[in-house]
Amino acid sequence: MTKFIGTGVALITPFKSDLSIDYDALERLVEYNIENGTEYLVISGTTGESVTVTSEEKKELITFIGNVNNGRLPLVLGIGGNNTASIIEEIKTTDLKDISAILSVSPYYSKPTQEGLYQHFKAIAEVSPLPIILYNVPGRTSKNMEPEITIRLANDFENIIAVKEAGNNVHQYLELLRTKPEDFLILSGDDDLALGVALAGGAGVISVIGQALPKEFSEMIRLGIAGKAKEAYDLHFKLMPITSLIFSENNPAGIKAVLETLNISNSHVRLPLVEATDALKSDIKKALVDLGKS
């Protein structure tokens, strides 16, 4: 459980100009995060453009990141979707030797009932050999998983250990914190709300901006968990402009523009996403200059 307290980052998948995976850039990104305070790494999440990464590429990413990481940080792997049977098959057939937990997104497009969400995650929990982090992101799935279902799953299955809550809903965060089992982790999936969640009793965040500014962002979250609001908010206010900018067009185009400015990777994305506009890239460069990062 303590592996997932603090800041996890949802890694991008860097691409070359021909849109093949840029493994040199990925190695730089992983090392940069390990060296600068990130607590764990998330592979093949939304920010990793998981829906346009092939199953073969996903296997290569797991192996490559596992080799670069070499056991230094816990690794979380995204395995989710709206076909329960397919997810179960992927869990059974994926080499999970380097993986510490599975992040499983709530089903998208199908819009199941709350009972359907419960039965979906029940089926996954019953076959998973690893701990499961639920992922509620109604802005992408078009269906909110209500706190009652999250808490019901937490109480019914020991291997469901956390939820990445990304509904951008303060009341829902507080309801989860109020009703959760003692050892169940509430992780923010909203970078802008992450500090408030940590101060209210949350266990941390799975962040997008954190991979570009791991030292500052992870320190902010650690201060929040420790209840040091003044010091934490000093960092939060400094990071607010860049955090807002990266989500102004689409994710991960914004964070890829940040990482390009930091000379870690470039800004290429796969369709149907498009790169950040020149205007956004200019604003990002200015924000990084203000942070002393460019």
Secondary structure, 3 states (H helix, E strand, C coil): CHHHCEEEEECCCCECCCCCECHHHHHHHHHHHHHCCCCEEEECCHHHCHHHCCHHHHHHHHHHHHHHHCCCCCEEEECCCCCHHHHHHHHHHCCCCCCCEEEEECCCCCCCCHHHHHHHHHHHHHHCCCCEEEEECHHHHCCCCCHHHHHHHHHHCCCEEEEEECCCCHHHHHHHHHHCCCCCEEEECCCCCHHHHHHCCCCEEEECHHHCCHHHHHHHHHHHHCCCHHHHHHHHHHHHHHHHHHCCCCCCHHHHHHHHHCCCCCCCCCCCCCCCCHHHHHHHHHHHHHCCCC
